[in-house]
Amino acid sequence: GVWLERGRVQASDQRLRFSQLGLAGNTCMASLFFAVGSDLPRPRRERALDAARHILHTQAVALAAGVTSPNPRVVAVRALAPQVEPALNLLKKIWACWRTELWQLPTDQPRIWAM
């Protein structure tokens, strides 16, 4: 019961697709969550936020993206992009950074990400 996300986006909703308060003409929405079963200590949560923000600000391709922590157990990254590849590449970089920064684990990507 910590995080429940529900949403429905209808492709025929032109106002949502093209509004600056909606998708702003982008065709890809991407999300990455760092979620745990108990509250993250504030310094660790701040490290996750700072690491993601650093990657967002140093991206070669500018995307509409942001990172937040809606509660002490979740860090969420959201991105809008005109295509899947820039959003996926962004989330891969953040995922890899979190693995090395927060767990000291290698960044071997899951096979499902192989293109």
C-alpha positions as a Markdown table, in Angstrom:
| # | Residue | x | y | z |
|---|---|---|---|---|
| 1 | Gly | 0.0 | 0.0 | 0.0 |
| 2 | Val | 3.0 | 2.4 | -0.2 |
| 3 | Trp | 2.8 | 3.1 | -3.9 |
| 4 | Leu | -0.2 | 2.6 | -6.2 |
| 5 | Glu | -0.2 | 4.1 | -9.6 |
| 6 | Arg | -3.1 | 4.0 | -12.0 |
| 7 | Gly | -3.4 | 5.8 | -15.2 |
| 8 | Arg | -5.0 | 5.6 | -18.6 |
| 9 | Val | -3.9 | 7.5 | -21.6 |
| 10 | Gln | -6.1 | 7.3 | -24.7 |
| 11 | Ala | -4.3 | 7.9 | -28.0 |
| 12 | Ser | -7.4 | 9.7 | -29.3 |
| 13 | Asp | -7.2 | 12.4 | -26.6 |
| 14 | Gln | -5.6 | 15.2 | -28.7 |
| 15 | Arg | -5.7 | 17.7 | -25.9 |
| 16 | Leu | -3.6 | 15.4 | -23.6 |
| 17 | Arg | -1.2 | 14.5 | -26.5 |
| 18 | Phe | -0.4 | 18.1 | -27.5 |
| 19 | Ser | -1.0 | 20.2 | -24.4 |
| 20 | Gln | 2.0 | 21.6 | -22.6 |
| 21 | Leu | 0.3 | 20.3 | -19.5 |
| 22 | Gly | 0.1 | 16.8 | -21.0 |
| 23 | Leu | 2.5 | 15.1 | -23.3 |
| 24 | Ala | 3.5 | 18.2 | -25.2 |
| 25 | Gly | 3.5 | 16.3 | -28.5 |
| 26 | Asn | 5.8 | 13.5 | -27.2 |
| 27 | Thr | 4.9 | 9.9 | -28.0 |
| 28 | Cys | 6.9 | 8.2 | -25.3 |
| 29 | Met | 6.3 | 8.2 | -21.5 |
| 30 | Ala | 8.9 | 6.5 | -19.4 |
| 31 | Ser | 9.2 | 5.8 | -15.6 |
| 32 | Leu | 11.9 | 4.3 | -13.4 |
| 33 | Phe | 11.2 | 3.6 | -9.7 |
| 34 | Phe | 13.6 | 2.9 | -6.9 |
| 35 | Ala | 11.3 | 1.3 | -4.3 |
| 36 | Val | 12.1 | -0.4 | -1.0 |
| 37 | Gly | 10.1 | -2.2 | 1.7 |
| 38 | Ser | 11.1 | 0.2 | 4.5 |
| 39 | Asp | 11.9 | 3.9 | 4.7 |
| 40 | Leu | 15.1 | 4.9 | 3.0 |
| 41 | Pro | 17.5 | 6.8 | 5.3 |
| 42 | Arg | 17.4 | 10.4 | 4.2 |
| 43 | Pro | 21.1 | 10.5 | 3.1 |
| 44 | Arg | 20.6 | 7.5 | 0.9 |
| 45 | Arg | 17.4 | 8.9 | -0.7 |
| 46 | Glu | 19.2 | 12.2 | -1.3 |
| 47 | Arg | 22.1 | 10.3 | -3.0 |
| 48 | Ala | 19.6 | 8.6 | -5.3 |
| 49 | Leu | 17.9 | 11.9 | -6.1 |
| 50 | Asp | 21.2 | 13.8 | -6.6 |
| 51 | Ala | 22.6 | 11.0 | -8.8 |
| 52 | Ala | 19.5 | 11.0 | -11.1 |
| 53 | Arg | 19.4 | 14.8 | -11.2 |
| 54 | His | 23.1 | 14.9 | -12.2 |
| 55 | Ile | 22.4 | 12.6 | -15.1 |
| 56 | Leu | 19.3 | 14.5 | -16.2 |
| 57 | His | 21.3 | 17.8 | -16.3 |
| 58 | Thr | 24.3 | 16.3 | -18.2 |
| 59 | Gln | 22.3 | 14.5 | -20.9 |
| 60 | Ala | 23.3 | 15.3 | -24.4 |
| 61 | Val | 19.7 | 14.9 | -25.6 |
| 62 | Ala | 17.3 | 17.3 | -23.8 |
| 63 | Leu | 14.2 | 15.5 | -22.6 |
| 64 | Ala | 11.3 | 16.6 | -20.4 |
| 65 | Ala | 12.3 | 14.7 | -17.3 |
| 66 | Gly | 12.4 | 14.9 | -13.6 |
| 67 | Val | 13.0 | 13.0 | -10.4 |
| 68 | Thr | 11.2 | 13.1 | -7.1 |
| 69 | Ser | 10.6 | 11.2 | -3.9 |
| 70 | Pro | 6.9 | 11.1 | -3.2 |
| 71 | Asn | 7.4 | 9.2 | 0.1 |
| 72 | Pro | 10.4 | 7.8 | 2.1 |
| 73 | Arg | 10.2 | 4.5 | 0.3 |
| 74 | Val | 10.1 | 5.6 | -3.3 |
| 75 | Val | 12.2 | 7.6 | -5.8 |
| 76 | Ala | 10.6 | 8.1 | -9.1 |
| 77 | Val | 12.1 | 9.3 | -12.4 |
| 78 | Arg | 9.7 | 10.4 | -15.2 |
| 79 | Ala | 10.6 | 11.3 | -18.8 |
| 80 | Leu | 8.8 | 12.3 | -22.0 |
| 81 | Ala | 10.5 | 11.8 | -25.3 |
| 82 | Pro | 9.6 | 12.0 | -29.0 |
| 83 | Gln | 10.9 | 8.4 | -29.4 |
| 84 | Val | 11.6 | 5.4 | -27.1 |
| 85 | Glu | 15.4 | 5.3 | -27.5 |
| 86 | Pro | 16.3 | 8.6 | -25.8 |
| 87 | Ala | 14.0 | 7.8 | -22.8 |
| 88 | Leu | 15.3 | 4.3 | -22.5 |
| 89 | Asn | 18.9 | 5.4 | -22.7 |
| 90 | Leu | 18.3 | 8.0 | -20.0 |
| 91 | Leu | 16.7 | 5.4 | -17.7 |
| 92 | Lys | 19.5 | 2.9 | -18.4 |
| 93 | Lys | 22.1 | 5.5 | -17.3 |
| 94 | Ile | 20.2 | 6.3 | -14.1 |
| 95 | Trp | 19.7 | 2.6 | -13.3 |
| 96 | Ala | 23.4 | 1.9 | -13.8 |
| 97 | Cys | 24.3 | 4.9 | -11.6 |
| 98 | Trp | 22.0 | 3.7 | -8.8 |
| 99 | Arg | 23.5 | 0.2 | -8.9 |
| 100 | Thr | 27.0 | 1.4 | -8.5 |
| 101 | Glu | 26.3 | 4.4 | -6.2 |
| 102 | Leu | 23.7 | 2.7 | -3.9 |
| 103 | Trp | 24.7 | -1.0 | -3.9 |
| 104 | Gln | 28.2 | -1.1 | -5.3 |
| 105 | Leu | 27.0 | -3.6 | -7.9 |
| 106 | Pro | 28.2 | -4.0 | -11.5 |
| 107 | Thr | 26.1 | -2.5 | -14.2 |
| 108 | Asp | 25.4 | -5.7 | -16.2 |
| 109 | Gln | 22.2 | -4.8 | -17.9 |
| 110 | Pro | 19.3 | -7.3 | -18.1 |
| 111 | Arg | 19.1 | -9.2 | -21.4 |
| 112 | Ile | 15.6 | -7.8 | -22.0 |
| 113 | Trp | 17.3 | -4.4 | -22.6 |
| 114 | Ala | 19.5 | -5.8 | -25.4 |
| 115 | Met | 18.4 | -4.3 | -28.7 |
